[in-house]
Amino acid sequence: MNTYIKKTALLPLLVITGMAYASMSGNSIDKNRTADKEINGEPLESNVQETPDLKFKDEYGKTISLKSLKGKVVFINLWATWCPPCVHEMPSINELRKTFKDNEDLVFLMVDVDGDIEKSKKWMESKKFDLPVHVPDSEIPRDLFTGSIPTTIIVDKENNIVGRQVGGADYSSKEVIDLMTKLLNEK
């Protein structure tokens, strides 16, 4: 494994963002939103940012809006088939999905930023990943996606962004499973 991918995989697992946005929009910081105070040895800040109504198109051309997914936890991964860190983290995302395969309250949106859904769908099939491919169907605000991939965004049942990771990570780790379990168990 090359050094770049090793370092990328060791990045803090979830970097919670939006403190300034949250304070400007009136959202408060909730210290109880995460499963642990640290993930991969890095301090985990906890805050909540309201999610804009992002829209994505699935392989059948159906548009899915985040607002329509209120009541579910949403795992959004912005990626491309040609991106080494994206490819490197994909098996861990597939494992995370397998861990929660029977939970209908967790939605995975694997968003190909190149917009080539057929190419990304064939790539997923060739790797034998069970991950649904989508493409953007609305603009993604710059404070959520600066163009760096992979970028992962986790949205809680109330449609609030509770986690954002820029760069590759291990999503099959105990810390992530605990975080997703906690989010899924919230009313």
Contact map, one row per residue, 1 for C-alpha under 8 A:
1110110000000000000000000000000000000000000000000000000000000000000000000000000000000000000000000000000000000000000000000000000000000000000000000000000000000000000000000000000000000000000
1111110000000000000000000000000000000000000000000000000000000000000000000000000000000000000000000000000000000000000000000000000000000000000000000000000000000000000000000000000000000000000
1111111000000000000000000000000000000000000000000000000000000000000000000000000000000000000000000000000000000000000000000000000000000000000000000000000000000000000000000000000000000000000
0111111100000000000000000000000000000000000000000000000000000000000000000000000000000000000000000000000000000000000000000000000000000000000000000000000000000000000000000000000000000000000
1111111110000000000000000000000000000000000000000000000000000000000000000000000000011001000000000000000000000000000000000000000000000000000000000000000000000000000000000000000000000000000
1111111111000000000000000000000000000000000000000000000000000000000000000000000000000000000000000000000000000000000000000000000000000000000000000000000000000000000000000000000000000000000
0011111111100000000000000000000000000000000000000000000000000000000000000000000000000000000000000000000000000000000000000000000000000000000000000000000000000000000000000000000000000000000
0001111111100000000000000000000000000000000000000000000000000000000000000000000000001000000000000000000000000000000000000000000000000000000000000000000000000000000000111000000000000000000
0000111111100000000000000000000000000000000000000000000000000000000000000000000000001000100000000000000000000000000000000000000000000000000000000000000000000000000000111100000000000000000
0000011111111000000000000000000000000001000000000000000000000000000000000000000000000000000000000000000000000000000000000000000000000000000000000000000000000000000000001000000000000000000
0000001111111000000000000000000000000000000000000000000000000000000000000000000000000000000000000000000000000000000000000000000000000000000000000000000000000000000000111000000000000000000
0000000001111110000000000000000000000011110000000000000000000000000000000000000000000000000000000000000000000000000000000000000000000000000000000000000000000000000010001000000000000000000
0000000001111110000000000000000000000011000000000000000000000000000000000000000000000000000000000000000000000000000000000000000000000000000000000000000000000000000010001110000000000000000
0000000000011111000000000000000000000010000100000000000000000000000000000000000000000000000000000000000000000000000000000000000000000000000000000000000000000000001110000000000000000000000
0000000000011111100000000000000000000000000110000000000000000000000000000000000000000000000000000000000000000000000000000000000000000000000000000000000000000000001111000000000000000000000
0000000000000111110000000000000000000000000111100000000000000000000000000000000000000000000000000000000000000000000000000000000000000000000000000000000000000000011110000000000000000000000
0000000000000011111000000000000000000000000000101000000000000000000000000000000000000000000000000000000000000000000000000000000000000000000000000000000000000000011100000000000000000000000
0000000000000001111111000000000000000000000000111000000000000000000000000000000000000000000000000000000000000000000000000000000000000000000000100000000000000000000000000000000000000000000
0000000000000000111111100000100000000000000000111000000000000000000000000000000000000000000000000000000000000000000000000000000000000000000000000000000000000000000000000000000000000000000
0000000000000000011111110000000000000000000000000000000000000000000000000000000000000000000000000000000000000000000000000000000000000000000000000000000000000000000000000000000000000000000
0000000000000000011111111000000000000000000000001000000000000000000000000000000000000000000000000000000000000000000000000000000000000000000000000000000000000000000000000000000000000000000
0000000000000000011111111111100000000000000000111100000000000000000000000000000000000000000000000000000000000000000000000000000000000000000000000000000000000000000000000000000000000000000
0000000000000000001111111111000000000000000000000000000000000000000000000000000000000000000000000000000000000000000000000000000000000000000000000000000000000000000000000000000000000000000
0000000000000000000111111110000000000000000000000000000000000000000000000000000000000000000000000000000000000000000000000000000000000000000000000000000000000000000000000000000000000000000
0000000000000000000011111110000000000000000000000000000000000000000000000000000000000000000000000000000000000000000000000000000000000000000000000000000000000000000000000000000000000000000
0000000000000000000001111111000000000000000000000000000000000000000000000000000000000000000000000000000000000000000000000000000000000000000000000000000000000000000000000000000000000000000
0000000000000000000001111111100000000000000000011100000000000000000000000000000000000000000000000000000000000000000000000000000000000000000000000000000000000000000000000000000000000000000
0000000000000000000001100111110000000000000000110000000000000000000000000000000000000000000000000000000000000000000000000000000000000000000000000000000000000000000000000000000000000000000
0000000000000000001001000011111000000000000001110000000000000000000000000000000000000000000000000000000000000000000000000000000000000000000000000000000000000000000000000000000000000000000
0000000000000000000000000001111110000000000001110000000000000000000000000000000000000000000000000000000000000000000000000000000000000000000000000000000000000000000000000000000000000000000
0000000000000000000000000000111111000000000001100000000000000000000000000000000000000000000000000000000000000000000000000000000000000000000000000000000000000000000000000000000000000000000
0000000000000000000000000000011111100000000001000000000000000000000000000000000000000000000000000000000000000000000000000000000000000000000000000000000000000000000000000000000000000000000
0000000000000000000000000000011111100000000001100000000000000000000000000000000000000000000000000000000000000000000000000000000000000000000000000000000000000000010000000000000000000010000
0000000000000000000000000000001111111000000001000000000000000000000000000000000000000000000000000000000000000000000000000000000000000000000000000000000000000000000000000000000000100100000
0000000000000000000000000000000111111000000000000000000000000000000000000000000000000000000000000000000000000000000000000000000000000000000000000000000000000000000000000000001001100100000
0000000000000000000000000000000001111110000100000000000000000000000000000000000000000000000000000000000000000000000000000000000000000000000000000000000000000000000000000000001000100000000
0000000000000000000000000000000001111110001110000000000000000000000000000000000000000000000000000000000000000000000000000000000000000000000000000000000000000000000000000000000000000000000
0000000000000000000000000000000000011111111100000000000000000000000000000000000000000000000000000000000000000000000000000000000000000000000000000000000000000000000000000000000000000000000
0000000000011100000000000000000000011111111100000000000000000000000000000000000000000000000000000000000000000000000000000000000000000000000000000000000000000000000000000000001000000000000
0000000001011000000000000000000000000111110000000000000000000000000000000000000000000000000000000000000000000000000000000000000000000000000000000000000000000000000000000000001000000000000
0000000000010000000000000000000000000111111000000000000000000000000000000000000000000000000000000000000000000000000000000000000000000000000000000000000000000000000000000000000000000000000
0000000000010000000000000000000000000111111100000000000000000000000000000000000000000000000000000000000000000000000000000000000000000000000000000000000000000000000000000000000000000000000
0000000000000000000000000000000000001110111110000000000000000000000000000000000000000000000000000000000000000000000000000000000000000000000000000000000000000000000000000000000000000000000
0000000000000111000000000000000000011110011111000000000000000000000000000000000000000000000000000000000000000000000000000000000000000000000000000000000000000000000000000000000000000000000
0000000000000011000000000000000000001000001111100000000000000000000000000000000000000000000000000000000000000000000000000000000000000000000000000000000000000000000000000000000000000000000
0000000000000001000000000000111111000000000111110000000000000000000000000000000000000000000000000000000000000000000000000000000000000000000000000000000000000000010000000000000000000000000
0000000000000001111001000001111010000000000011111000000000000000000000000000000000000000000000000000000000000000000000000000000000000000000000000000000000000000010000000000000000000000000
0000000000000000011001000011110000000000000001111100000000000000000000000000000000000000000000000000000000000000000000000000000000000000000000000000000000000001110000000000000000000000000
0000000000000000111011000010000000000000000000111110000000000000000000000000000000000000000000000000000000000000000000000000000000000000000000000000000000000001110000000000000000000000000
0000000000000000000001000010000000000000000000011111000000000000000000000000000000000000000000000000000000000000000000000000000000000000000000000000000000000011100000000000000000000000000
0000000000000000000000000000000000000000000000001111110000000000010000000000000000000000000000000000000000000000000000000000000000000000000000000000000000100011100000000000000000000000000
0000000000000000000000000000000000000000000000000111110000000000010000000000000000000000000000000000000000000000000000000000000000000000000000000000000000000000000000000000000000000000000
0000000000000000000000000000000000000000000000000011111000000000111000000000000000000000000000000000000000000000000000000000000000000000000000000000000000000000000000000000000000000000000
0000000000000000000000000000000000000000000000000011111100000000111000000000000000000000000000000000000000000000000000000000000000000000111100000000000000000000000000000000000000000000000
0000000000000000000000000000000000000000000000000000111110000011110000000000000000000000000000000000000000000000000000000000000000000001110000000000000000000000000000000000000000000000000
0000000000000000000000000000000000000000000000000000011111000011100000000000000000000000000000000000000000000010000000000000000000000111110000000000000000000000000000000000000000000000000
0000000000000000000000000000000000000000000000000000001111111111000000000000000000000000000000000000000000000000000000000000000000000111100000000000000000000000000000000000000000000000000
0000000000000000000000000000000000000000000000000000000111111111000000000000000000000000000000000000000000000000000000000000000000011110000000000000000000000000000000000000000000000000000
0000000000000000000000000000000000000000000000000000000011111100000000000000000000000000000000000000000000000000000011001000000000001100000000000000000000000000000000000000000000000000000
0000000000000000000000000000000000000000000000000000000011111100000000000000000000000000000000000000000000000000000000000000000000000000000000000000000000000000000000000000000000000000000
0000000000000000000000000000000000000000000000000000000011111110000000000000000000000000000000000000000000000000000000000000000000000000000000000000000000000000000000000000000000000000000
0000000000000000000000000000000000000000000000000000000011111111000000000000000000000000000000000000000000000000000000000000000000000000000000000000000000000000000000000000000000000000000
0000000000000000000000000000000000000000000000000000001111001111100000000000000000000000000000000000000000000000000000000000000000000000100000000000000000000000000000000000000000000000000
0000000000000000000000000000000000000000000000000000001111000111110100000000000000000000000000000000000000000000000000000000000000000000000000000000000000000000000000000000000000000000000
0000000000000000000000000000000000000000000000000000111100000011111110000000000000000000000000000000000000000000000000000000000000000000000000000000000000000000000000000000000000000000000
0000000000000000000000000000000000000000000000000011111000000001111111000000000000000000000000000000000000000000000000000000000000000000000000000000000000000010000000000000000000000000000
0000000000000000000000000000000000000000000000000000110000000000111111000000000000000000000000000000000000000000000000000000000000000000000000000000000000000010000000000000000000000000000
0000000000000000000000000000000000000000000000000000000000000001111111000000000000000000000000000000000000000000000000000000000000000000000000000000000000000000000000000000000000000000000
0000000000000000000000000000000000000000000000000000000000000000111111111100000000000000000000000000000000000000000000000000000000000000000000000000000000001010000000000000000000000000000
0000000000000000000000000000000000000000000000000000000000000000011111111000000000000000000000000000000000000000000000000000000000000000000000000000000000001110000000000000000000000000000
0000000000000000000000000000000000000000000000000000000000000000000011111000000000000000000000000000000010000000000000000000000000000000000000000000000000011110000000000000000000000000000
0000000000000000000000000000000000000000000000000000000000000000000011111100000000000000000000000000000111100000000000000000000000000000000000000000000000011100000000000000000000000001000
0000000000000000000000000000000000000000000000000000000000000000000011111110000000000000000000000000000011100000000000000000000000000000000000000000000001111000000000000000000000010011000
0000000000000000000000000000000000000000000000000000000000000000000010011111000000000000000000000000000001111000000000000000000000000000000000000000000001111000000000000000000000000000000
0000000000000000000000000000000000000000000000000000000000000000000000001111100000000000000000000000000001111000000000000000000000000000000000000000000111100000000000000000000000000000000
0000000000000000000000000000000000000000000000000000000000000000000000000111110000000000000000000000000000011110000000000000000000000000000000000000000111000000000000000000000000000000000
0000000000000000000000000000000000000000000000000000000000000000000000000011111000000000000000000000000000011110000000000000000000000000000000000000011110000000000000000000000000000000000
0000000000000000000000000000000000000000000000000000000000000000000000000001111100000000000000000000000000000111100000000000000000000000000000000000111100000000000000000000000000000000000
0000000000000000000000000000000000000000000000000000000000000000000000000000111110100100000000000000000000000111100000000000000000000000000000000000111000000000000000000000000000000000000
0000000000000000000000000000000000000000000000000000000000000000000000000000011111100100000000000000000000000001110000010000000000000000000000000000110000000000000000000000000000000000000
0000000000000000000000000000000000000000000000000000000000000000000000000000001111100110000000000000000000000001000000010010000000000000000000000000000000000000000000000000000000000000000
0000000000000000000000000000000000000000000000000000000000000000000000000000000111110010000000000000000000000000000000000000000000000000000000000000000000000000000000000000000000000000000
0000000000000000000000000000000000000000000000000000000000000000000000000000001111111110000000000000000000000000000000000000000000000000000000000000110000000000000000000000000000000000000
0000100000000000000000000000000000000000000000000000000000000000000000000000000001111111000000000000000000000000000000000000000000000000000000000000000000000000000000000000000000000000000
0000100110000000000000000000000000000000000000000000000000000000000000000000000000111111100000000000000000000000000000000000000000000000000000000000110000000000000000110000000000000000000
0000000000000000000000000000000000000000000000000000000000000000000000000000001110111111110000000000000000000000000000000000000000000000000000000000110000000000000000010000000000000000000
0000000000000000000000000000000000000000000000000000000000000000000000000000000011111111111000000000000000000000000000000000000000000000000000000000000000000000000000000000000000000000000
0000100000000000000000000000000000000000000000000000000000000000000000000000000000011111111000000000000000000000000000000000000000000000000000000000000000000000000000010000000000000000000
0000000010000000000000000000000000000000000000000000000000000000000000000000000000001111111110000000000000000000000000000000000000000000000000000000000000000000000000011110000000000000000
0000000000000000000000000000000000000000000000000000000000000000000000000000000000000111111111000000000000000000000000000000000000000000000000000000000000000000000000000000000000000000000
0000000000000000000000000000000000000000000000000000000000000000000000000000000000000011111111100000000000000000000000000000000010000000000000000000000000000000000000000000000000000000000
0000000000000000000000000000000000000000000000000000000000000000000000000000000000000000111111110000000000000000000000000000000000000000000000000000000000000000000000000111000000000000000
0000000000000000000000000000000000000000000000000000000000000000000000000000000000000000111111111000000000000000000000000000000000000000000000000000000000000000000000000111000000000000000
0000000000000000000000000000000000000000000000000000000000000000000000000000000000000000011111111100000000000000000000000000000011100000000000000000000000000000000000000000000000000000000
0000000000000000000000000000000000000000000000000000000000000000000000000000000000000000001111111110000000000000000000000000000000000000000000000000000000000000000000000011000000000000000
0000000000000000000000000000000000000000000000000000000000000000000000000000000000000000000111111111000000000000000000000000000000000000000000000000000000000000000000000011000010000000000
0000000000000000000000000000000000000000000000000000000000000000000000000000000000000000000011111111100000010000000000000000000001100000000000000000000000000000000000000000000000000000000
0000000000000000000000000000000000000000000000000000000000000000000000000000000000000000000001111111100000000000000000000000000000000000000000000000000000000000000000000000000000000000000
0000000000000000000000000000000000000000000000000000000000000000000000000000000000000000000000111111100000000000000000000000000000000000000000000000000000000000000000000000000000000000000
0000000000000000000000000000000000000000000000000000000000000000000000000000000000000000000000011111111001000000000000000000000000000000000000000000000000000000000000000000000000000000000
0000000000000000000000000000000000000000000000000000000000000000000000000000000000000000000000001111111100000000000000000000000000000000000000000000000000000000000000000000000000000000000
0000000000000000000000000000000000000000000000000000000000000000000000000000000000000000000000000001111100000000000000000000000000000000000000000000000000000000000000000000000000000000000
0000000000000000000000000000000000000000000000000000000000000000000000000000000000000000000000000001111111000000000000000000000000000000000000000000000000000000000000000000000000000000000
0000000000000000000000000000000000000000000000000000000000000000000000010000000000000000000000000000111111100000000000000000000000000000000000000000000000000000000000000000000000000000000
0000000000000000000000000000000000000000000000000000000000000000000000111000000000000000000000000000001111100000000000000000000000000000000000000000000000000000000000000000000000000001000
0000000000000000000000000000000000000000000000000000000000000000000000011110000000000000000000000001001111110000000000000000000000000000000000000000000000000000000000000000000000000001000
0000000000000000000000000000000000000000000000000000000000000000000000011110000000000000000000000000000111111000000000000000000000000000000000000000000000000000000000000000000000000000000
0000000000000000000000000000000000000000000000000000000000000000000000000111100000000000000000001000000001111100000000000000000000110000000000000000000000000000000000000000000000000000000
0000000000000000000000000000000000000000000000000000000000000000000000000111100000000000000000000000000000111110000000000000000000111100000000000000000000000000000000000000000000000000000
0000000000000000000000000000000000000000000000000000000000000000000000000001111000000000000000000000000000011111000000000000000000111110000000000000000000000000000000000000000000000000000
0000000000000000000000000000000000000000000000000000000100000000000000000001111000000000000000000000000000001111100000000000000000001111000000000000000000000000000000000000000000000000000
0000000000000000000000000000000000000000000000000000000000000000000000000000011110000000000000000000000000000111111110010000000000001111000000000000000000000000000000000000000000000000000
0000000000000000000000000000000000000000000000000000000000000000000000000000011100000000000000000000000000000011111000000000000000000011000000000000000000000000000000000000000000000000000
0000000000000000000000000000000000000000000000000000000000000000000000000000000100000000000000000000000000000001111100000000000000000010000000000000000000000000000000000000000000000000000
0000000000000000000000000000000000000000000000000000000000000000000000000000000000000000000000000000000000000001111110000000000000000011000000000000000000000000000000000000000000000000000
0000000000000000000000000000000000000000000000000000000000000000000000000000000000000000000000000000000000000001011111110000000000000010000000000000000000000000000000000000000000000000000
0000000000000000000000000000000000000000000000000000000000100000000000000000000000000000000000000000000000000001001111111000000000001110000000000000000000000000000000000000000000000000000
0000000000000000000000000000000000000000000000000000000000100000000000000000000000000000000000000000000000000000000111111100000000000000000000000000000000000000000000000000000000000000000
0000000000000000000000000000000000000000000000000000000000000000000000000000000000000000000000000000000000000000000111111110000000000000000000000000000000000000000000000000000000000000000
0000000000000000000000000000000000000000000000000000000000000000000000000000000110000000000000000000000000000001000111111111000000001000000000000000000000000000000000000000000000000000000
0000000000000000000000000000000000000000000000000000000000100000000000000000000000000000000000000000000000000000000011111111100000011000000000000000000000000000000000000000000000000000000
0000000000000000000000000000000000000000000000000000000000000000000000000000000000000000000000000000000000000000000001111111110000000000000000000000000000000000000000000000000000000000000
0000000000000000000000000000000000000000000000000000000000000000000000000000000010000000000000000000000000000000000000111111111000000000000000000000000000000000000000000000000000000000000
0000000000000000000000000000000000000000000000000000000000000000000000000000000000000000000000000000000000000000000000011111111111100000000000000000000000000000000000000000000000000000000
0000000000000000000000000000000000000000000000000000000000000000000000000000000000000000000000000000000000000000000000001111111111000000000000000000000000000000000000000000000000000000000
0000000000000000000000000000000000000000000000000000000000000000000000000000000000000000000000000000000000000000000000000111111110000000000000000000000000000000000000000000000000000000000
0000000000000000000000000000000000000000000000000000000000000000000000000000000000000000000000000000000000000000000000000011111110000000000000000000000000000000000000000000000000000000000
0000000000000000000000000000000000000000000000000000000000000000000000000000000000000000000000000000000000000000000000000001111111000000000000000000000000000000000000000000000000000000000
0000000000000000000000000000000000000000000000000000000000000000000000000000000000000000001001000000000000000000000000000001111111100000000000000000000000000000000000000000000000000000000
0000000000000000000000000000000000000000000000000000000000000000000000000000000000000000000001001000000000000000000000000001100111110000000000000000000000000000000000000000000000000000000
0000000000000000000000000000000000000000000000000000000000000000000000000000000000000000000001001000000000011100000000000001000011111000000000000000000000000000000000000000000000000000000
0000000000000000000000000000000000000000000000000000000001000000000000000000000000000000000000000000000000011100000000001000000001111100000000000000000000000000000000000000000000000000000
0000000000000000000000000000000000000000000000000000000001100000000000000000000000000000000000000000000000001111000010011000000000111110000000000000000000000000000000000000000000000000000
0000000000000000000000000000000000000000000000000000000111100000000000000000000000000000000000000000000000001111000010000000000000011111000000000000000000000000000000000000000000000000000
0000000000000000000000000000000000000000000000000000000111000000000000000000000000000000000000000000000000000111111110000000000000001111100000000000000000000000000000000000000000000000000
0000000000000000000000000000000000000000000000000000001110000000000000000000000000000000000000000000000000000011101000000000000000000111111100000000000000000000000000000000000000000000000
0000000000000000000000000000000000000000000000000000011110000010000000000000000000000000000000000000000000000000000000000000000000000011111000000000000000000000000000000000000000000000000
0000000000000000000000000000000000000000000000000000011100000000000000000000000000000000000000000000000000000000000000000000000000000001111100000000000000000000000000000000000000000000000
0000000000000000000000000000000000000000000000000000010000000000000000000000000000000000000000000000000000000000000000000000000000000001111110000000000000000000000000000000000000000000000
0000000000000000000000000000000000000000000000000000010000000000000000000000000000000000000000000000000000000000000000000000000000000001011111011000000000000000000000000000000000000000000
0000000000000000000000000000000000000000000000000000000000000000000000000000000000000000000000000000000000000000000000000000000000000000001111111000000000000000000000000000000000000000000
0000000000000000000000000000000000000000000000000000000000000000000000000000000000000000000000000000000000000000000000000000000000000000000111111100000000000000000000000000000000000000000
0000000000000000010000000000000000000000000000000000000000000000000000000000000000000000000000000000000000000000000000000000000000000000000011111100000000000000000000000000000000000000000
0000000000000000000000000000000000000000000000000000000000000000000000000000000000000000000000000000000000000000000000000000000000000000000111111100000010000000000100000000000000000000000
0000000000000000000000000000000000000000000000000000000000000000000000000000000000000000000000000000000000000000000000000000000000000000000111111111001000000000000000000000000000000000000
0000000000000000000000000000000000000000000000000000000000000000000000000000000000000000000000000000000000000000000000000000000000000000000001111111000000000000000000000000000000000000000
0000000000000000000000000000000000000000000000000000000000000000000000000000000000000000000000000000000000000000000000000000000000000000000000001111100000000000000000000000000000000000000
0000000000000000000000000000000000000000000000000000000000000000000000000000000000000000000000000000000000000000000000000000000000000000000000001111111000000000000001100000000000000000000
0000000000000000000000000000000000000000000000000000000000000000000000000000011100101100000000000000000000000000000000000000000000000000000000000011111000000000000001100000000000000000000
0000000000000000000000000000000000000000000000000000000000000000000000000000111100101100000000000000000000000000000000000000000000000000000000000001111100000000000001110000000000000000000
0000000000000000000000000000000000000000000000000000000000000000000000000000111000000000000000000000000000000000000000000000000000000000000000001001111110000000000111110000000000000000000
0000000000000000000000000000000000000000000000000000000000000000000000000011110000000000000000000000000000000000000000000000000000000000000000000000011111000000001111000000000000000000000
0000000000000000000000000000000000000000000000000000000000000000000000000011100000000000000000000000000000000000000000000000000000000000000000010000001111100000111110000000000000000000000
0000000000000000000000000000000000000000000000000000000000000000000000001111000000000000000000000000000000000000000000000000000000000000000000000000000111110000111100000000000000000000000
0000000000000000000000000000000000000000000000000010000000000000000000001110000000000000000000000000000000000000000000000000000000000000000000000000000011111111111000000000000000000000000
0000000000000000000000000000000000000000000000000000000000000000000000111100000000000000000000000000000000000000000000000000000000000000000000000000000001111111110000000000000000000011000
0000000000000000000000000000000000000000000000000000000000000000000011111100000000000000000000000000000000000000000000000000000000000000000000000000000000111111000000000000000000000011011
0000000000000000000000000000000000000000000000000000000000000000000001110000000000000000000000000000000000000000000000000000000000000000000000000000000000111111000000000000000000000000000
0000000000000000000000000000000000000000000000000110000000000000011011100000000000000000000000000000000000000000000000000000000000000000000000000000000000111111100000000000000000000000000
0000000000000000000000000000000000000000000000011110000000000000000000000000000000000000000000000000000000000000000000000000000000000000000000000000000000111111110000000000000000000000000
0000000000000000000000000000000000000000000000011110000000000000000000000000000000000000000000000000000000000000000000000000000000000000000000000000000011110011111100000000000000000000000
0000000000000001100000000000000010000000000001111000000000000000000000000000000000000000000000000000000000000000000000000000000000000000000000000000000011110001111100000000000000000000000
0000000000000111100000000000000000000000000000000000000000000000000000000000000000000000000000000000000000000000000000000000000000000000000000000000000111100000111110000000000000000000000
0000000000000111100000000000000000000000000000000000000000000000000000000000000000000000000000000000000000000000000000000000000000000000000000010000001111000000111111000000000000000000000
0000000000011111000000000000000000000000000000000000000000000000000000000000000000000000000000000000000000000000000000000000000000000000000000000000001110000000001111111000000000000000000
0000000000000010000000000000000000000000000000000000000000000000000000000000000000000000000000000000000000000000000000000000000000000000000000000001111100000000000111110000000000000000000
0000000110100000000000000000000000000000000000000000000000000000000000000000000000001000000000000000000000000000000000000000000000000000000000000001111000000000000011111000000000000000000
0000000110100000000000000000000000000000000000000000000000000000000000000000000000001101100000000000000000000000000000000000000000000000000000000000011000000000000011111100000000000000000
0000000111111000000000000000000000000000000000000000000000000000000000000000000000000000100000000000000000000000000000000000000000000000000000000000000000000000000010111110000000000000000
0000000010001000000000000000000000000000000000000000000000000000000000000000000000000000100110000000000000000000000000000000000000000000000000000000000000000000000000011111100000000000000
0000000000001000000000000000000000000000000000000000000000000000000000000000000000000000100110110000000000000000000000000000000000000000000000000000000000000000000000001111100110000000000
0000000000000000000000000000000000000000000000000000000000000000000000000000000000000000000110110000000000000000000000000000000000000000000000000000000000000000000000000111110110000000000
0000000000000000000000000000000000000000000000000000000000000000000000000000000000000000000000000000000000000000000000000000000000000000000000000000000000000000000000000111111110000000000
0000000000000000000000000000000000000000000000000000000000000000000000000000000000000000000000000000000000000000000000000000000000000000000000000000000000000000000000000001111111000000000
0000000000000000000000000000000000110011000000000000000000000000000000000000000000000000000000000000000000000000000000000000000000000000000000000000000000000000000000000000111111100000000
0000000000000000000000000000000000000000000000000000000000000000000000000000000000000000000000000000000000000000000000000000000000000000000000000000000000000000000000000011111111110000000
0000000000000000000000000000000000000000000000000000000000000000000000000000000000000000000000010000000000000000000000000000000000000000000000000000000000000000000000000011111111111000000
0000000000000000000000000000000000100000000000000000000000000000000000000000000000000000000000000000000000000000000000000000000000000000000000000000000000000000000000000000011111111100000
0000000000000000000000000000000001110000000000000000000000000000000000000000000000000000000000000000000000000000000000000000000000000000000000000000000000000000000000000000001111111110000
0000000000000000000000000000000000000000000000000000000000000000000000001000000000000000000000000000000000000000000000000000000000000000000000000000000000000000000000000000000111111111000
0000000000000000000000000000000000000000000000000000000000000000000000000000000000000000000000000000000000000000000000000000000000000000000000000000000000000000000000000000000011111111100
0000000000000000000000000000000001100000000000000000000000000000000000000000000000000000000000000000000000000000000000000000000000000000000000000000000000000000000000000000000001111111110
0000000000000000000000000000000010000000000000000000000000000000000000001000000000000000000000000000000000000000000000000000000000000000000000000000000000011000000000000000000000111111110
0000000000000000000000000000000000000000000000000000000000000000000000011000000000000000000000000000000011000000000000000000000000000000000000000000000000011000000000000000000000011111110
0000000000000000000000000000000000000000000000000000000000000000000000000000000000000000000000000000000000000000000000000000000000000000000000000000000000000000000000000000000000001111111
0000000000000000000000000000000000000000000000000000000000000000000000000000000000000000000000000000000000000000000000000000000000000000000000000000000000001000000000000000000000000111111
0000000000000000000000000000000000000000000000000000000000000000000000000000000000000000000000000000000000000000000000000000000000000000000000000000000000001000000000000000000000000000111
